[in-house]
Each structure stands twice: as C-alpha cells, then as structure tokens.
Amino acid sequence: MNRIDTTILLMAAWLSIFAQTYCNLPRIILGGQIDLLPVLALYGGLKRDLLSILLLVVVGGLSFDALSANPLGVSILPLAAVGFLAHRYRDLIMREDLWVQVMLGFMACVLAPALTVLQLLSAGREPILGWQGLWTFAVLGLGGAVTAPLVFWLLDRLHRAFSYPVAPEAPFRADREIKRGRH
C-alpha cells in the first residue's frame, strides 16, 4: 500500500474523533454516541496493510482517549483486536457485499467497547454499567451497522481518486525474443 492510503485513513480517524467530540446531537437524540473508530479499524483490517492498521490503532486510540474520560491508551487494544482480526480473516470475508459490511460494522462497534469495558473492569476501574449501558451498546452497534457501508464507500472512492490504477500485464512474456524481418 502507499502512503496516501494510510494518510487518508489517519485523516478519517482524526475527523471522526473531532466530529464525535464536537457534535453532541446524536448523544442527545439517541442517548449514546456513534463511534466510527471501530469501523475505520475494520476497514483498515480488510483493505490495508498491517502498518496502516497499527498507525490507525495507536493514533486513533490515543486521540480518542485524550478527548474522553477513558484512561490514556485503553482504546488501543480493543481497536487493535478489531483491526487485526479483520486482517487475519480478510481472505474469507466477502468485504464488498453490503450486508456483510453492515454486520461487520455492527460487530466491530459492539466488540471494541465491550473489550474496553472488560479492560477497565480488569484494571479495577468501575465503568458505569446497567440498562443505560445496554442502550449505549445498542446505539453503538446500530450506528456502526449504518455507517460501515458509507465509510467503506467513501474511503474506497478516495482511494480510487488519489491512487493510480494497476497497469495491466503485457500480453507477451518478457523473456521472449521477438525476431523481425523475413523468415
């Protein structure tokens, strides 16, 4: 992969974190905030290389934790789990299918916060759990299901806009000698 793809992915993470901290309307209307970082980690895992996933997870996780009530660095491991699991099984996943993107977006946006809560509980912290937590997980999952196809479409479109198409292979072998003239 090239640097432009990684830059686009990191800029998308930065913009999604900014949108989450600036726009409180989804939190007020839905009772929970939609998180796009797990969807971006899923996209990176399915369509980018390991270095891009690692940069996204570290930069995105630290940026998200710096602007939230989370302890610094707690979001890195859950995002890495989503990204690296998607990368590990990406040859088995029909990543261009709309319904697969919806289901993967739902699972990623529920798995990452669940792993974060598990990490906080194992560290001795007491996150707020209860019926409101279940509603928050439902909003996160449905938000990921709705936004995953949009994120995949937008990032694929940006990839096509900023990268060169792959040159087709020549119809003849390179080691073949071409004789010109009369036979």
C-alpha positions as CSV (number, residue, x, y, z in Angstrom):
1,M,0.0,0.0,0.0
2,N,1.1,3.5,-0.4
3,R,1.4,6.4,1.9
4,I,-1.7,8.2,0.6
5,D,-4.0,5.4,1.7
6,T,-2.5,5.5,5.2
7,T,-2.8,9.3,5.3
8,I,-6.4,9.1,4.2
9,L,-7.2,6.5,6.9
10,L,-5.5,8.6,9.6
11,M,-7.3,11.8,8.5
12,A,-10.6,9.9,8.6
13,A,-9.9,8.8,12.1
14,W,-9.0,12.4,13.2
15,L,-12.1,13.8,11.5
16,S,-14.3,11.2,13.1
17,I,-12.9,11.9,16.6
18,F,-13.3,15.6,16.1
19,A,-16.9,15.0,14.9
20,Q,-17.7,12.8,18.0
21,T,-16.4,15.5,20.4
22,Y,-17.9,18.5,18.6
23,C,-21.4,17.1,17.7
24,N,-23.5,16.3,20.7
25,L,-26.7,16.0,18.8
26,P,-26.5,12.2,18.3
27,R,-25.8,11.8,22.0
28,I,-28.8,14.0,22.9
29,I,-31.2,12.4,20.4
30,L,-30.2,8.7,20.7
31,G,-28.9,8.6,24.2
32,G,-25.5,7.4,23.0
33,Q,-22.6,8.5,20.8
34,I,-21.9,6.8,17.4
35,D,-18.2,5.7,17.3
36,L,-16.6,5.4,13.9
37,L,-13.1,4.3,15.0
38,P,-14.0,0.6,15.2
39,V,-15.5,0.9,11.6
40,L,-12.2,2.5,10.5
41,A,-10.2,-0.2,12.2
42,L,-12.4,-2.8,10.4
43,Y,-11.9,-1.0,7.0
44,G,-8.1,-0.9,7.7
45,G,-8.1,-4.6,8.6
46,L,-10.0,-5.6,5.5
47,K,-8.3,-3.4,2.9
48,R,-5.0,-2.0,4.1
49,D,-1.6,-3.4,5.3
50,L,-0.5,-4.1,8.9
51,L,1.4,-0.9,9.3
52,S,-1.6,1.2,8.4
53,I,-3.7,-0.7,10.9
54,L,-1.1,-0.2,13.6
55,L,-0.8,3.5,12.9
56,L,-4.6,3.9,12.9
57,V,-5.0,2.0,16.2
58,V,-2.3,3.9,18.1
59,V,-3.0,7.4,16.8
60,G,-6.8,6.9,16.8
61,G,-6.9,5.2,20.2
62,L,-4.6,7.8,21.9
63,S,-6.5,10.7,20.3
64,F,-9.9,9.2,21.4
65,D,-8.7,8.6,24.9
66,A,-7.2,12.1,25.2
67,L,-10.6,13.6,24.4
68,S,-12.7,11.3,26.5
69,A,-13.0,10.1,30.1
70,N,-11.1,6.9,29.3
71,P,-7.6,6.3,30.8
72,L,-5.0,7.1,28.2
73,G,-4.3,4.1,26.0
74,V,-7.2,1.9,27.0
75,S,-8.8,2.1,23.5
76,I,-5.7,0.8,21.7
77,L,-6.0,-2.9,22.4
78,P,-9.8,-3.2,21.5
79,L,-9.2,-1.3,18.2
80,A,-6.2,-3.5,17.5
81,A,-8.3,-6.6,18.1
82,V,-10.9,-5.4,15.6
83,G,-8.3,-4.4,13.0
84,F,-6.1,-7.4,13.3
85,L,-8.9,-9.9,13.4
86,A,-10.4,-8.4,10.2
87,H,-6.9,-8.5,8.6
88,R,-6.4,-12.1,9.7
89,Y,-9.6,-13.3,8.1
90,R,-10.0,-10.9,5.2
91,D,-9.5,-13.5,2.6
92,L,-12.5,-15.4,4.0
93,I,-14.8,-12.3,4.2
94,M,-16.9,-11.0,1.3
95,R,-15.9,-7.5,2.1
96,E,-17.6,-5.9,-1.0
97,D,-21.1,-7.2,0.0
98,L,-23.3,-4.6,1.6
99,W,-24.9,-6.9,4.2
100,V,-21.5,-8.2,5.2
101,Q,-20.4,-4.6,5.8
102,V,-23.5,-3.9,7.8
103,M,-23.0,-7.0,10.0
104,L,-19.2,-6.4,10.4
105,G,-19.9,-2.8,11.3
106,F,-22.3,-3.8,14.0
107,M,-20.0,-6.5,15.4
108,A,-16.9,-4.1,15.4
109,C,-18.8,-1.3,17.1
110,V,-20.0,-3.6,19.8
111,L,-16.8,-5.6,20.2
112,A,-14.5,-2.7,20.7
113,P,-16.4,-1.0,23.6
114,A,-17.1,-4.4,25.2
115,L,-13.4,-5.1,25.2
116,T,-12.8,-1.6,26.6
117,V,-15.2,-2.2,29.5
118,L,-13.6,-5.6,30.1
119,Q,-10.2,-3.9,30.3
120,L,-11.5,-1.3,32.7
121,L,-13.0,-3.9,34.9
122,S,-9.9,-5.9,35.0
123,A,-7.9,-2.8,35.9
124,G,-10.0,-2.2,38.9
125,R,-12.0,0.7,37.5
126,E,-15.7,0.9,37.8
127,P,-17.3,1.9,34.5
128,I,-21.0,2.9,34.5
129,L,-23.0,-0.2,33.6
130,G,-26.6,-1.1,33.7
131,W,-29.7,-0.7,31.5
132,Q,-28.3,2.6,30.1
133,G,-25.1,0.7,29.2
134,L,-27.2,-1.8,27.2
135,W,-28.9,1.0,25.3
136,T,-25.5,2.6,24.6
137,F,-24.2,-0.7,23.2
138,A,-27.3,-0.9,21.0
139,V,-26.8,2.6,19.7
140,L,-23.1,1.9,19.1
141,G,-24.0,-1.3,17.2
142,L,-26.7,0.2,15.1
143,G,-24.6,3.2,14.4
144,G,-21.8,1.0,13.2
145,A,-24.1,-1.0,11.1
146,V,-25.5,2.1,9.4
147,T,-22.2,3.9,8.9
148,A,-19.9,1.0,7.9
149,P,-21.2,0.8,4.2
150,L,-20.9,4.6,4.0
151,V,-17.4,4.6,5.4
152,F,-16.3,1.8,3.1
153,W,-17.8,3.5,0.0
154,L,-16.2,6.9,0.9
155,L,-12.8,5.5,1.6
156,D,-12.8,3.3,-1.5
157,R,-13.8,6.3,-3.6
158,L,-11.0,8.4,-2.0
159,H,-8.6,5.5,-2.7
160,R,-9.6,5.4,-6.4
161,A,-9.3,9.2,-6.6
162,F,-5.8,9.5,-5.2
163,S,-4.1,6.4,-6.4
164,Y,-3.1,5.1,-9.8
165,P,-4.8,2.1,-11.4
166,V,-2.7,-1.0,-11.6
167,A,-1.2,-1.4,-15.1
168,P,-2.3,-4.5,-16.9
169,E,0.2,-7.2,-17.5
170,A,1.8,-7.3,-21.0
171,P,0.2,-10.0,-23.3
172,F,3.7,-11.5,-24.1
173,R,6.3,-12.9,-21.8
174,A,9.3,-10.6,-21.0
175,D,11.9,-13.3,-21.8
176,R,10.5,-14.0,-25.3
177,E,12.7,-12.8,-28.1
178,I,11.0,-11.0,-31.0
179,K,12.6,-11.6,-34.4
180,R,11.9,-9.0,-37.0
181,G,12.4,-9.3,-40.7
182,R,12.0,-12.2,-43.2
183,H,12.0,-15.8,-42.2
